[in-house]
Amino acid sequence: MRALLIAAALFAAAPAAAQTNATSAVLADAARAPAGRTIIDGAAWRCEGSACMATGGANQPAPRACRRVVARFGQVTAFTYKGVALSAEQLAVCNAA
């Protein structure tokens, strides 16, 4: 339930995230979230519960960035990379990789 509330909050903030080119992910399993900062492709990720935010990072397509995060943190229920939110279909492909 908590993950759903966090996801809803992230989606409600989507217009603001798009303006700031934010990178974020909501993990399907909060237990997989790292305790401290984690670097993935130059992006510094920090998680609080299942909600993760990143700053910086290499310039790459959003689906690739998602696959890299899933490889380290596990499946995601939402993913936005530099202001680009993945669709449900793109999330399914990302989580399957």
N, C-alpha and C positions, 0 to 999 in steps of 0.2 A: 504494500500500500504506500509506503514511504517513497519508493522509487517512482510510483505513478504521480505522486504529488510533486516530486522534484521535476519529473519530465513535463508535467503540466506547467510548472513555473518557468522552465526553460522555453517551452513553446510560446507562452504568453509574452516572454521577453524577446521573441524572435525578431520583431522589427528593430529593436535596439541592438540586438546582436548583429544583425545584418549591416547596420550603420557603422559599427565599430570593428567589423571583420573579425568577430570573436570565433574562437575554436573551442568547442565543448563536446562532451560525450556524456551519456547517461549509461552506466554499466548495468547489465542485467543482474550481476552478482556483486553486490557491494563488498563482499569479503575478498574479492580479487583486486580491489583498489590498493595502490601502493601507499605505504605509510608516509613517504616523503616525496620529494620532487623526483620525477622520472623524465629523462630526456629521450624523445623519439624523433628521429630525423631533424634534430636541432630544436624541436619544440619542447619547452619546459612544461610538463604536465603536473598538476596538483589536484588531488581528489579530496572531497569531503563527503563521506558516505559513498553513494553511487554517482554523485555529480562531479565531473572532472572538467577542468578548464586548462587551456594551454596558451602560452604566449610564444611568439617567434616561430621558427621552423622553416624548413625548406619549402620552396614553391613547388607544389605538385598537385595533381588532380585530387579532388576530395575523396573519391572512392579508394584511391591508393592509400591516402592518409588514414582512412577508416580501417582498412585491412591491417595496417601497421599497428594501430592502436589495439585492435581485436587480438592480434598475435601476442601482445604483451599483457593486456588487461582482461581479456575474455570478451564475450559477446556484449553488444551495445543495443539499447532500445531507442536511442536517438544519437545523431551525430551531425555536428555543424562544423565545417572547416572554412575558416577565414570568411565567414558570412554565408557560406553555401550549405544549406541543410539538405541532407540526403533524403530521398523519398523512401517509402516503405519497401519498394522493390530493390532499391540500391542498398538499403540496410540488410535485406535478406541475403543479397549476394555478398556483402561485406562479412556478415556473420558466418556464412558458409565456407569462406576461404580458410 
